[in-house]
Amino acid sequence: MSTKNKKVWIALFIVPCMILFVLIYAAPIITVLYTSLCEYTVSTSPVLKGLENFKTIFQDKDFLESIKNTLVWVVLQSTFHVSLGFIMALVLRRKPKGWKFVRTAYMIPNIIPTAATGVMFTLLLNPTFGVLKSVYGIFGLDAAQIPNLFGNSKFAFWTVTCTWILYSGFNTIIFLAEMGAVDTAIYEAARVDGAKPWQMDRYITIPLMKNIFGTCVVLASVAMVSQFDIIYVTTKGGPGNSTLNLPTYLYKVATLENNYGKANAVGVIQIALGLVLVVFIQALFREKKMKQEGK
């Protein structure tokens, strides 16, 4: 095949992908960027106003609280959540008694839609007829003292966090796949040298998992930046702004205020935050890798 024909075939394969990319990703992002600089409501067409929308949202306490909550959830998700998935992978890799049942049971919450998970938890923790009422009854406590965990600002943030942070089956699968790719001869050699299981995990498994750790942290962080449905179903960002994050704040601005320009400004901040987190995490893990290679 001549070079010219190769170029024609390459173009034929690339052009459809580029068209889809422009229509599905590039065009909407450009539209969001432009309208974020406009005065744009449900009753008015976009009128260019510069950075007014950004000035407005950064003066809003709810927006600042949504940024804080989002970043806290990013930290929790990328540390505790990912680490829990890794620990479960270490345990399941050894195939202890009942490991198949544990693996299946641990994966079930991850295949349930998050909106359904939110509804389930609101029913389970309902102070009137939820499981807490039975628990209080077992211990002889007054059912009237049952706290509304989703409706009390003291408990709401951590209650919402617990609805997803313990279910890290997706990370467990990724870690198990990476562990399965490690040459068993390395472990056999370590076993012959008298290494104990915990030593093999410390000196072989964990160092070899650092690249995939970076991948899981990136995925977990981006997921928290875009988390919406489970928060909206359980608390709608309340009570007050205690569980408000960027997506729920954006939704409220777009639906309650009908201010699409302001909402798209929040969307731009959300996109920028996601990009910054990805670049930062990749740079962090790359730096760690370079330091180890230098040693």
LUMSEPA-353418 format. One line per field, with one value per residue: residue in one letter; x, y, z of N, C-alpha, C in turn. Coordinates in steps of 0.02 Angstrom, whole numbers, always signed. Layout:
! residues N
type = c(a, ...)
npx = c(X, ...)
npy = c(Y, ...)
npz = c(Z, ...)
capx = c(X, ...)
capy = c(Y, ...)
capz = c(Z, ...)
cpx = c(X, ...)
cpy = c(Y, ...)
cpz = c(Z, ...)
***
This chain:
! residues 295
type = c(m, s, t, k, n, k, k, v, w, i, a, l, f, i, v, p, c, m, i, l, f, v, l, i, y, a, a, p, i, i, t, v, l, y, t, s, l, c, e, y, t, v, s, t, s, p, v, l, k, g, l, e, n, f, k, t, i, f, q, d, k, d, f, l, e, s, i, k, n, t, l, v, w, v, v, l, q, s, t, f, h, v, s, l, g, f, i, m, a, l, v, l, r, r, k, p, k, g, w, k, f, v, r, t, a, y, m, i, p, n, i, i, p, t, a, a, t, g, v, m, f, t, l, l, l, n, p, t, f, g, v, l, k, s, v, y, g, i, f, g, l, d, a, a, q, i, p, n, l, f, g, n, s, k, f, a, f, w, t, v, t, c, t, w, i, l, y, s, g, f, n, t, i, i, f, l, a, e, m, g, a, v, d, t, a, i, y, e, a, a, r, v, d, g, a, k, p, w, q, m, d, r, y, i, t, i, p, l, m, k, n, i, f, g, t, c, v, v, l, a, s, v, a, m, v, s, q, f, d, i, i, y, v, t, t, k, g, g, p, g, n, s, t, l, n, l, p, t, y, l, y, k, v, a, t, l, e, n, n, y, g, k, a, n, a, v, g, v, i, q, i, a, l, g, l, v, l, v, v, f, i, q, a, l, f, r, e, k, k, m, k, q, e, g, k)
npx = c(+42, +29, +105, +20, -108, -113, -120, -246, -330, -302, -352, -488, -523, -496, -569, -714, -708, -656, -759, -863, -804, -797, -933, -989, -906, -812, -889, -997, -917, -853, -966, -1010, -901, -910, -1042, -1028, -972, -1071, -1225, -1357, -1509, -1663, -1755, -1688, -1575, -1401, -1290, -1141, -1043, -922, -819, -915, -1004, -916, -861, -975, -1009, -897, -914, -1015, -1067, -1118, -1064, -927, -930, -971, -859, -766, -825, -823, -684, -645, -713, -648, -519, -547, -600, -494, -399, -442, -545, -485, -377, -444, -499, -380, -332, -433, -411, -284, -318, -413, -334, -259, -348, -431, -531, -696, -682, -737, -872, -862, -803, -904, -1010, -954, -947, -1078, -1142, -1081, -1133, -1258, -1361, -1312, -1408, -1513, -1450, -1442, -1580, -1607, -1528, -1587, -1709, -1670, -1608, -1706, -1782, -1908, -1961, -1852, -1703, -1635, -1730, -1766, -1643, -1628, -1735, -1694, -1592, -1663, -1683, -1748, -1853, -1889, -1778, -1700, -1585, -1603, -1511, -1482, -1544, -1490, -1371, -1255, -1227, -1251, -1154, -1056, -1137, -1187, -1065, -1033, -1120, -1061, -921, -872, -888, -788, -770, -744, -615, -550, -561, -481, -355, -339, -331, -211, -122, -133, -60, +70, +224, +227, +344, +424, +368, +385, +524, +550, +485, +562, +677, +639, +547, +410, +228, +179, +294, +318, +210, +242, +369, +363, +229, +163, +258, +251, +123, +109, +92, -38, -105, -98, -182, -306, -325, -339, -459, -547, -544, -591, -718, -776, -778, -879, -988, -1159, -1295, -1319, -1304, -1401, -1517, -1517, -1496, -1507, -1408, -1420, -1436, -1455, -1306, -1226, -1197, -1175, -1107, -1005, -1078, -1213, -1232, -1221, -1333, -1437, -1422, -1450, -1582, -1662, -1629, -1631, -1525, -1425, -1302, -1226, -1231, -1159, -1036, -1001, -991, -877, -780, -789, -744, -614, -562, -565, -470, -355, -337, -313, -192, -109, -109, -55, +72, +120, +129, +217, +330, +361, +393, +506, +594, +611, +671, +788, +848)
npy = c(-59, +109, +262, +370, +310, +255, +369, +415, +314, +326, +454, +429, +351, +436, +556, +534, +513, +635, +721, +676, +706, +847, +880, +822, +853, +965, +1075, +1094, +1130, +1246, +1326, +1333, +1401, +1525, +1572, +1583, +1704, +1789, +1884, +1788, +1723, +1633, +1708, +1795, +1824, +1775, +1900, +1981, +2006, +2004, +1964, +1962, +1863, +1773, +1853, +1870, +1740, +1708, +1791, +1736, +1650, +1521, +1464, +1463, +1377, +1262, +1235, +1206, +1091, +1005, +989, +930, +809, +758, +736, +640, +537, +505, +458, +378, +301, +245, +179, +85, +5, -49, -122, -218, -283, -340, -432, -515, -565, -665, -765, -814, -918, -923, -818, -795, -771, -655, -568, -557, -505, -385, -317, -294, -171, -81, -98, -53, +81, +248, +340, +258, +200, +312, +335, +216, +231, +345, +293, +188, +259, +339, +429, +397, +272, +196, +90, +132, +155, +27, -14, +74, +30, -99, -73, -11, +126, +294, +319, +441, +519, +493, +547, +650, +605, +646, +766, +851, +973, +945, +812, +782, +797, +696, +585, +579, +558, +429, +354, +318, +303, +186, +90, +28, -57, -48, +7, -98, -201, -148, -146, -283, -334, -275, -332, -464, -460, -460, -544, -708, -771, -683, -675, -808, -818, -731, -800, -915, -859, -839, -740, -667, -664, -531, -459, -479, -411, -281, -253, -293, -301, -175, -73, -101, -65, +71, +151, +116, +156, +295, +308, +265, +361, +477, +445, +433, +562, +644, +590, +636, +773, +782, +726, +706, +648, +563, +650, +746, +668, +627, +742, +860, +955, +1016, +1008, +1186, +1237, +1130, +1009, +1047, +1042, +1074, +1027, +1019, +1150, +1215, +1161, +1214, +1351, +1355, +1304, +1359, +1496, +1520, +1566, +1553, +1597, +1621, +1493, +1422, +1481, +1426, +1297, +1308, +1332, +1210, +1121, +1171, +1145, +1005, +978, +1035, +955, +830, +854, +892, +776, +680, +738, +730, +591, +558, +626, +558, +434, +465, +503, +380, +305, +377, +345)
npz = c(+0, -44, +20, +8, -1, +126, +205, +167, +218, +354, +378, +352, +461, +567, +550, +576, +716, +758, +721, +805, +928, +922, +915, +1030, +1140, +1122, +1066, +1163, +1275, +1233, +1218, +1351, +1408, +1341, +1373, +1509, +1527, +1505, +1531, +1560, +1564, +1598, +1529, +1448, +1311, +1285, +1340, +1326, +1471, +1530, +1670, +1769, +1818, +1879, +1979, +2055, +2102, +2180, +2284, +2351, +2492, +2495, +2380, +2410, +2518, +2453, +2374, +2474, +2536, +2426, +2404, +2525, +2517, +2404, +2456, +2556, +2478, +2392, +2478, +2601, +2539, +2422, +2482, +2560, +2459, +2409, +2520, +2531, +2411, +2434, +2534, +2469, +2367, +2423, +2437, +2550, +2662, +2607, +2520, +2393, +2417, +2495, +2403, +2306, +2385, +2424, +2306, +2267, +2316, +2229, +2104, +2112, +2066, +2109, +2146, +2187, +2296, +2379, +2406, +2474, +2592, +2648, +2686, +2773, +2877, +2923, +3052, +3098, +3051, +3019, +3027, +3139, +3237, +3279, +3331, +3439, +3513, +3550, +3641, +3737, +3731, +3716, +3583, +3536, +3542, +3435, +3315, +3169, +3046, +2916, +2915, +3007, +3033, +3102, +3083, +2950, +2843, +2866, +2869, +2738, +2676, +2720, +2644, +2527, +2539, +2594, +2499, +2396, +2289, +2151, +2144, +2205, +2110, +2008, +2071, +2098, +1968, +1927, +2019, +1980, +1864, +1900, +1894, +1949, +1982, +2048, +2176, +2213, +2218, +2324, +2425, +2434, +2483, +2611, +2644, +2728, +2713, +2739, +2720, +2584, +2532, +2574, +2517, +2385, +2323, +2357, +2311, +2173, +2143, +2135, +2019, +1978, +2090, +2075, +1964, +2018, +2117, +2040, +1970, +2078, +2131, +2026, +2015, +2134, +2113, +2021, +2084, +2111, +2110, +2224, +2330, +2305, +2313, +2447, +2534, +2462, +2463, +2584, +2767, +2766, +2701, +2722, +2658, +2532, +2370, +2222, +2101, +2151, +2192, +2070, +2006, +2085, +2060, +1924, +1917, +2022, +2027, +1894, +1819, +1696, +1649, +1764, +1818, +1721, +1740, +1861, +1815, +1735, +1833, +1896, +1795, +1780, +1908, +1909, +1807, +1863, +1976, +1916, +1845, +1953, +2036, +1948, +1929, +2059, +2086, +1984, +2025, +2143, +2089, +2014, +2116, +2182, +2081, +2071, +2189)
capx = c(+0, +69, +100, -39, -166, -112, -145, -318, -363, -295, -400, -555, -534, -490, -619, -775, -693, -649, -826, -898, -772, -817, -1005, -1008, -865, -784, -941, -1028, -869, -845, -1029, -1009, -851, -935, -1101, -1008, -953, -1130, -1287, -1396, -1561, -1715, -1796, -1645, -1522, -1334, -1261, -1073, -1034, -854, -809, -964, -1030, -865, -858, -1035, -1007, -844, -939, -1070, -1043, -1137, -1016, -864, -941, -973, -790, -735, -852, -799, -614, -641, -733, -594, -465, -571, -609, -429, -356, -475, -583, -437, -339, -489, -501, -316, -330, -477, -377, -232, -350, -444, -282, -236, -402, -446, -594, -754, -663, -782, -933, -844, -792, -970, -1048, -923, -958, -1148, -1159, -1051, -1172, -1323, -1358, -1301, -1472, -1549, -1415, -1464, -1649, -1603, -1502, -1637, -1759, -1639, -1590, -1764, -1792, -1977, -1973, -1790, -1670, -1614, -1784, -1759, -1582, -1643, -1780, -1655, -1554, -1708, -1676, -1808, -1854, -1898, -1712, -1663, -1568, -1614, -1442, -1478, -1576, -1455, -1308, -1198, -1215, -1268, -1096, -1024, -1186, -1185, -1000, -1035, -1162, -1021, -848, -854, -898, -732, -760, -715, -542, -526, -554, -422, -295, -333, -307, -140, -86, -131, -12, +138, +254, +228, +413, +451, +346, +416, +593, +548, +465, +621, +724, +613, +505, +342, +177, +176, +355, +309, +165, +276, +427, +350, +163, +150, +297, +229, +55, +108, +63, -110, -129, -109, -242, -365, -333, -367, -529, -586, -548, -636, -786, -802, -791, -941, -1039, -1221, -1359, -1329, -1310, -1466, -1570, -1516, -1500, -1513, -1358, -1434, -1472, -1415, -1259, -1179, -1177, -1175, -1045, -1010, -1134, -1278, -1236, -1235, -1403, -1481, -1418, -1484, -1654, -1697, -1618, -1638, -1470, -1383, -1235, -1194, -1223, -1104, -974, -987, -968, -808, -740, -789, -699, -545, -542, -550, -407, -300, -327, -281, -122, -74, -100, -7, +138, +139, +150, +276, +387, +378, +424, +574, +635, +628, +719, +851, +880)
capy = c(+0, +169, +309, +412, +271, +249, +432, +418, +269, +356, +509, +401, +327, +491, +608, +522, +524, +707, +751, +659, +744, +917, +887, +799, +882, +1031, +1126, +1112, +1163, +1315, +1360, +1347, +1453, +1589, +1595, +1599, +1774, +1826, +1886, +1740, +1695, +1597, +1755, +1839, +1793, +1791, +1966, +1980, +2049, +1994, +1919, +1978, +1802, +1745, +1896, +1858, +1675, +1707, +1830, +1697, +1604, +1453, +1439, +1450, +1316, +1206, +1221, +1173, +1023, +965, +973, +882, +744, +735, +709, +578, +486, +486, +428, +323, +259, +207, +134, +29, -39, -84, -172, -273, -321, -380, -488, -560, -597, -724, -813, -847, -956, -881, -757, -783, -739, -586, -529, -543, -461, -319, -285, -280, -99, -42, -106, -20, +153, +289, +371, +206, +195, +369, +322, +162, +257, +390, +250, +152, +305, +381, +424, +375, +201, +165, +39, +161, +147, -41, -16, +109, -13, -155, -49, +21, +199, +331, +328, +512, +550, +474, +607, +648, +609, +684, +831, +889, +997, +916, +744, +771, +790, +630, +534, +574, +529, +357, +319, +292, +297, +117, +45, +40, -118, -32, +11, -166, -237, -121, -169, -355, -344, -257, -383, -525, -452, -466, -610, -749, -792, -635, -697, -873, -805, -701, -853, -958, -822, -836, -682, -680, -632, -458, -431, -478, -356, -218, -240, -312, -281, -103, -32, -113, -39, +144, +181, +106, +199, +360, +304, +261, +426, +522, +427, +449, +635, +670, +568, +679, +839, +779, +690, +745, +616, +536, +708, +776, +623, +622, +806, +917, +1004, +1043, +1068, +1246, +1221, +1084, +957, +1077, +1037, +1113, +1009, +1038, +1223, +1232, +1142, +1262, +1415, +1348, +1289, +1404, +1566, +1523, +1608, +1506, +1624, +1608, +1420, +1401, +1504, +1373, +1240, +1321, +1320, +1137, +1092, +1192, +1109, +936, +977, +1050, +895, +778, +874, +891, +707, +649, +765, +705, +522, +557, +648, +503, +382, +489, +499, +311, +284, +409, +308)
capz = c(+0, -49, +76, -4, +18, +199, +233, +155, +266, +420, +381, +355, +529, +615, +539, +615, +787, +770, +716, +868, +982, +916, +929, +1097, +1192, +1109, +1057, +1227, +1320, +1207, +1234, +1423, +1419, +1316, +1411, +1578, +1525, +1483, +1570, +1522, +1607, +1562, +1490, +1408, +1272, +1311, +1327, +1355, +1529, +1558, +1726, +1821, +1848, +1923, +2038, +2096, +2137, +2230, +2341, +2379, +2544, +2477, +2331, +2446, +2558, +2406, +2356, +2532, +2542, +2370, +2415, +2581, +2490, +2360, +2499, +2587, +2426, +2363, +2530, +2635, +2492, +2381, +2526, +2578, +2402, +2405, +2574, +2512, +2357, +2466, +2569, +2420, +2326, +2459, +2431, +2614, +2663, +2595, +2483, +2337, +2443, +2515, +2342, +2276, +2429, +2425, +2241, +2256, +2321, +2175, +2043, +2124, +2049, +2169, +2166, +2225, +2360, +2419, +2429, +2524, +2654, +2678, +2718, +2829, +2931, +2941, +3125, +3115, +3039, +2996, +3068, +3203, +3286, +3306, +3372, +3501, +3551, +3577, +3698, +3784, +3727, +3695, +3510, +3520, +3542, +3374, +3275, +3097, +3025, +2854, +2923, +3058, +3005, +3138, +3060, +2879, +2799, +2875, +2851, +2665, +2659, +2733, +2596, +2470, +2548, +2613, +2442, +2350, +2249, +2086, +2154, +2221, +2047, +1973, +2106, +2088, +1899, +1925, +2057, +1939, +1810, +1927, +1882, +2010, +1997, +2097, +2242, +2227, +2238, +2390, +2471, +2442, +2526, +2679, +2656, +2753, +2670, +2748, +2690, +2512, +2518, +2586, +2475, +2316, +2298, +2364, +2263, +2104, +2135, +2140, +1959, +1978, +2144, +2045, +1922, +2061, +2151, +1989, +1958, +2138, +2139, +1974, +2033, +2187, +2084, +1983, +2122, +2116, +2121, +2292, +2375, +2292, +2337, +2521, +2571, +2415, +2482, +2651, +2788, +2752, +2648, +2753, +2611, +2465, +2331, +2160, +2057, +2180, +2190, +1999, +1993, +2118, +2024, +1859, +1922, +2068, +2006, +1821, +1796, +1661, +1644, +1829, +1824, +1678, +1772, +1910, +1776, +1715, +1893, +1907, +1745, +1797, +1968, +1889, +1769, +1909, +2017, +1875, +1833, +2017, +2058, +1903, +1944, +2125, +2080, +1941, +2066, +2187, +2049, +1997, +2177, +2194, +2030, +2087, +2242)
cpx = c(+44, +58, +37, -103, -171, -141, -220, -355, -359, -345, -472, -572, -535, -547, -684, -765, -688, -716, -866, -870, -795, -890, -1022, -969, -845, -837, -976, -980, -859, -907, -1031, -960, -877, -993, -1084, -987, -1012, -1183, -1338, -1445, -1613, -1755, -1755, -1594, -1454, -1310, -1194, -1066, -965, -854, -859, -990, -980, -857, -916, -1030, -953, -862, -996, -1043, -1061, -1087, -950, -871, -943, -903, -756, -759, -827, -727, -604, -660, -681, -538, -486, -575, -542, -382, -390, -508, -536, -397, -380, -494, -437, -311, -374, -446, -322, -261, -377, -392, -257, -288, -415, -513, -653, -740, -709, -846, -919, -836, -858, -1009, -1021, -935, -1031, -1165, -1133, -1088, -1242, -1316, -1353, -1365, -1513, -1516, -1436, -1534, -1648, -1580, -1551, -1692, -1731, -1628, -1647, -1779, -1861, -1986, -1910, -1761, -1648, -1667, -1781, -1698, -1594, -1689, -1743, -1618, -1597, -1704, -1741, -1804, -1862, -1831, -1670, -1648, -1586, -1545, -1433, -1505, -1543, -1386, -1247, -1178, -1219, -1207, -1066, -1072, -1187, -1120, -1002, -1078, -1122, -949, -827, -858, -846, -718, -729, -639, -513, -515, -492, -357, -285, -307, -233, -97, -80, -81, +61, +163, +258, +298, +445, +432, +378, +488, +596, +530, +524, +672, +699, +570, +436, +291, +175, +237, +349, +261, +200, +329, +417, +285, +153, +192, +273, +159, +53, +79, -14, -142, -144, -171, -306, -378, -363, -441, -573, -596, -597, -709, -817, -817, -859, -998, -1102, -1280, -1370, -1337, -1379, -1523, -1574, -1529, -1514, -1464, -1366, -1414, -1427, -1372, -1208, -1156, -1176, -1107, -1056, -1068, -1203, -1287, -1253, -1308, -1451, -1481, -1457, -1559, -1692, -1690, -1629, -1584, -1419, -1311, -1196, -1182, -1165, -1036, -953, -961, -897, -760, -734, -741, -626, -519, -524, -484, -347, -285, -292, -207, -81, -59, -50, +64, +164, +165, +211, +338, +409, +415, +496, +620, +657, +679, +788, +889, +911)
cpy = c(+63, +215, +352, +375, +262, +311, +439, +375, +297, +413, +484, +376, +385, +540, +594, +534, +598, +743, +738, +699, +817, +926, +873, +835, +954, +1086, +1144, +1149, +1236, +1356, +1380, +1403, +1522, +1615, +1610, +1673, +1819, +1832, +1846, +1707, +1660, +1643, +1801, +1798, +1813, +1860, +1969, +2031, +2041, +1945, +1930, +1916, +1771, +1787, +1882, +1793, +1673, +1751, +1794, +1646, +1531, +1423, +1421, +1386, +1255, +1186, +1183, +1101, +978, +943, +923, +813, +715, +703, +643, +521, +461, +455, +366, +274, +215, +158, +74, -21, -80, -138, -232, -315, -365, -441, -539, -596, -661, -780, -851, -883, -907, -820, -743, -749, -666, -542, -509, -493, -391, -281, -263, -206, -57, -49, -76, +54, +196, +323, +322, +196, +251, +359, +269, +188, +305, +351, +214, +197, +352, +374, +398, +300, +164, +116, +66, +154, +78, -47, +17, +66, -70, -134, -11, +96, +231, +345, +401, +550, +531, +535, +597, +659, +649, +755, +875, +909, +969, +848, +735, +757, +720, +574, +524, +541, +453, +319, +293, +274, +226, +68, +58, -21, -105, -27, -58, -206, -214, -147, -244, -371, -328, -308, -448, -522, -458, -537, -649, -771, -746, -655, -763, -864, -776, -754, -900, -925, -813, -776, -703, -644, -556, -424, -428, -422, -288, -203, -258, -283, -206, -61, -40, -84, +37, +178, +175, +144, +268, +362, +304, +327, +477, +509, +445, +524, +665, +651, +613, +750, +840, +743, +733, +705, +593, +593, +739, +733, +624, +689, +866, +973, +1034, +995, +1130, +1233, +1170, +1028, +982, +1066, +1073, +1092, +1028, +1113, +1246, +1218, +1193, +1329, +1411, +1340, +1338, +1477, +1575, +1567, +1562, +1531, +1610, +1533, +1395, +1426, +1453, +1311, +1248, +1309, +1245, +1102, +1108, +1154, +1036, +931, +988, +988, +840, +793, +868, +819, +670, +673, +738, +634, +515, +576, +593, +448, +402, +486, +428, +286, +315, +374, +243)
cpz = c(+0, +11, +70, +17, +94, +232, +224, +206, +336, +430, +388, +425, +579, +610, +578, +690, +803, +767, +780, +926, +981, +937, +1001, +1152, +1178, +1105, +1123, +1274, +1298, +1224, +1308, +1439, +1398, +1359, +1484, +1583, +1507, +1538, +1531, +1570, +1564, +1515, +1445, +1369, +1300, +1290, +1363, +1411, +1561, +1616, +1783, +1856, +1897, +1986, +2085, +2135, +2191, +2290, +2376, +2430, +2527, +2427, +2365, +2488, +2512, +2383, +2413, +2539, +2487, +2381, +2472, +2556, +2442, +2401, +2530, +2536, +2400, +2414, +2560, +2586, +2450, +2423, +2547, +2520, +2394, +2459, +2558, +2457, +2386, +2500, +2519, +2378, +2358, +2459, +2497, +2609, +2655, +2553, +2424, +2359, +2462, +2454, +2310, +2318, +2429, +2361, +2231, +2262, +2262, +2109, +2051, +2105, +2112, +2192, +2207, +2293, +2407, +2447, +2484, +2592, +2687, +2713, +2779, +2889, +2949, +3015, +3145, +3107, +3016, +3046, +3135, +3257, +3318, +3351, +3439, +3545, +3584, +3641, +3749, +3786, +3701, +3620, +3490, +3516, +3480, +3332, +3202, +3064, +2961, +2862, +2975, +3031, +3040, +3110, +2984, +2835, +2805, +2859, +2775, +2643, +2666, +2682, +2536, +2487, +2566, +2554, +2388, +2307, +2181, +2091, +2169, +2158, +2009, +2005, +2096, +2018, +1894, +1963, +2017, +1883, +1834, +1918, +1948, +2029, +2048, +2167, +2261, +2251, +2308, +2443, +2485, +2488, +2597, +2695, +2680, +2709, +2677, +2719, +2614, +2491, +2523, +2534, +2401, +2290, +2299, +2317, +2191, +2091, +2131, +2078, +1959, +2036, +2116, +2002, +1964, +2097, +2102, +1978, +2017, +2145, +2088, +1989, +2086, +2161, +2048, +2020, +2131, +2142, +2193, +2343, +2366, +2320, +2413, +2555, +2528, +2432, +2551, +2706, +2785, +2692, +2671, +2707, +2539, +2431, +2264, +2115, +2086, +2181, +2119, +1983, +2023, +2082, +1959, +1865, +1966, +2047, +1931, +1789, +1762, +1653, +1707, +1838, +1781, +1704, +1825, +1873, +1753, +1773, +1906, +1859, +1762, +1858, +1952, +1852, +1816, +1952, +1978, +1864, +1897, +2040, +2014, +1917, +2010, +2120, +2034, +1980, +2113, +2151, +2031, +2057, +2191, +2144, +2043, +2142, +2216)
***
